[in-house]
Amino acid sequence: AGAALSALLVVLTSTKDIAVCADTGLRHAELGLQAVDFSKADALPDLGAAPELRGIDAWLNSGPLDLASLHGKVVLLEFWTMSCINCIQAFPHVSDWQDKYGGRGLVVIGVHSPELLAEHDPAKVAAVVKKYGIDYPVAIDNRLETWKAYHNRYWPSFYFIDARGHVRYARFGAGDYATSEAVIRRLLAERVPGSRDDPSVGRKKRRAYC
């Protein structure tokens, strides 16, 4: 990871000792992050080049992908594990973003990084993907190599990568979906200078899971 991203993660992981499966109500201030002021040109600072996906054992809903081939796209990496209730609560929101913005340059990649031994079975991961209607690509990170590349510690975690392949924002824990969606829209607008930052247009909202 770039120096800026590494420094941010040090702050995040040392600010407060929280549950590994991050609490739904956790807010940015508790993690050492400030709320995003989208009125500022530098609202989303450059946190450095995104580490490449590595050590992926299998892919669901897609053939193998790599970030290098996705330059020009906005990429959302979603780290999750099947036993994390907060990850499950986030699924419909992430799927909604893929539905809304996939045609405008967003690529969502789920990264299943297991916590428990039983979660290493790709068939079980596939069953969860099917149960919750996840249709975006999911990388099976059984050896936690991509997890470690991002110095990640929490489920769920979200990394927002711009069209140049640089991390511009990170979110740890469920909740605050409006800010995350605003980040996506901002990065898509940057990708096409002068484009209108258009909200979703009449897509049916997916049901929430509890």
N, C-alpha and C positions, 0 to 999 in steps of 0.2 A: 504494500500500500504506500501511497505518497506520504511524505512527512506530515502534511497537514491532517490527513485522515488518521494517521497513527496517533498524532497528538490529541485529536478529538476523542479517539477511543480510549486513550489513557484517562482523560478527564471523565468520560462517561463511566468507565468501570471502576474509578476510584472515588467518585463523588459520594456514592451511597451504596451500601451493601444491600441489594434488593434480591428478591426471589428470582431464580434463574428463568422460570416461566413468568415473564414480567406481568405485573398486575394490570388489569384493564384500565384502572383509573389513573395510572401513572402519567404524570405530565412532564413536559420538557424541562421545566425548572428543576424537577427532582433528579433529572439525569444530567444536569449541567448544560442543558440547551436552553436558549432563549426562544421566545415565540418569534415567528417569521413576520417581518414587516415588509409586505409585498410592495409598499410604496417606494422602497429604496431599490436603486439599480443593482446594488450588491447584496440583495436579500438572501441569495443562495451562493455563498462563497465557494470557490473551487477547493475541494478537499483532496485533490490529487487523483492520479490515474487509478481507475478501478482495477483491483487484482483480477486476473483471468480466472475463469472457472477451471478447477483442476481436480483430478482424482475422482471424476464422476464414474460410478459403476454402471449406471443404466439411465435411460431416459424414458419418461412417460409422456404421451401425447405429442411426441416430436422425435425427430432424429437428433443426433448430437449437435449442440450449439456452442459457440464461443463468442466472447464479447468482441473480439477483433473483427469478426464478420458482421457485427451489428452496429459498427460505427455509422453514424447518420441517423440512428434510431435513438429514442429515449428508452432506457431499460430500467425496469423495476425488479430488483432481486428481493424475493421474499423467503427468508429462512424460517422454517417451521418443522415441527415434529408431530406425529400423529396423536400422541397422548396429551397434548397441550390444549386445554379448553380455550385459551385466549387465541391460539392459532385458528381453531375451528370458528370462533366468532368473527375472525377477520376474513375468512374465505369469501363470503358473499360480497364484501366491499371490494376486495381485490379482483374478483371475477367481474364485478360491475365496471371497474376501471378498464379492464381488458375489453369489455363489450363496447364501452363508450369511446375509447381512444385508440383501440387497436388499429382502426382504419386510418388514423391520423399520425401514426409513427411510434406508438407505444408498443413495447414488447415486454410482457410480464414473464418472468422465469421463477418458478417456485424451486427452492433448494431444500430438499428434505434431509436434514442433518439429525440423525437419531440420538436420543438421550439414553434409551434402554436397549438391552440386547434384543428383545422381541421386535423392536422397531427396525431392525436391519433387513427384514424380509421384504423384498420388492413387491411380492404378491399382496402383502398386507397394506403396503403403501398404495398400491394400485386400487385396492378395495376402498380405501378412504377417499382417494381421488374420484372414484366413480360415485360413491355415496353422496358426496357434497357437490357433485356436478362441476368439478374443476376441469376445464378444457384447455387451459394454457400449459405450456411445457413445464415439466417437473423433473429436476435433476436429482438422482439418488446419490447422496454424498455420504455413503456409509463410513468411509475412512476419515470424514470430517476435514478433508484437505481444503475444500473451499471455505468452510467455516473458519478454519485456522488462518487462511489467507486474509480474511477480513477481521481477524482478531475478535471474532464475535463471541458473545457470552449469553445472549438472550434469545428466547423463543416467545413470540415472533420478533423478527427484526426485518427492517425494510431499508434497502439502499437504493437511492434514486440517482441514476447515471445519465449524464447528458449525452448529446449527439456526438461529442468528441471523445466519449469514453471516460469521462471524469465524474467522480462522485461529487454530488452537489448538496446532498441532504441525507440524513439517516434518522430513522425513527425506530425506537425500541419499545415494544409492548403494543397491545391493542389500544384502540381508541384514537381520538383526534383525527378522524378520517377526513374531515373537511380540509384541514391543513395539508394532509398528504395529497388529496386530490388537487388542491391549489398548486402544490409543487409540480405535479405532473403537467398541469395546464401551462404553468410558467415555462417549464423546460420545452414543451412542445412549441410554444410561441417563439422561444429563442431559436428553435430548430428551423423555423420558417419566418425570417424577419418580416415584420409588417403584417403577419397573420392575425386574424381576430381571435381573441381568447374566448372561444365559444363554449358555453356550458353544454351539458348533455342535452340531446334533442329527442325526447320522447321514448327512450329505451325503457322497457319494463324493468322495474327494480326487482332484484332477486331477494328471496326470503332470507331473513336473518336466522342464524343457528344459535341456540343457547345451550 
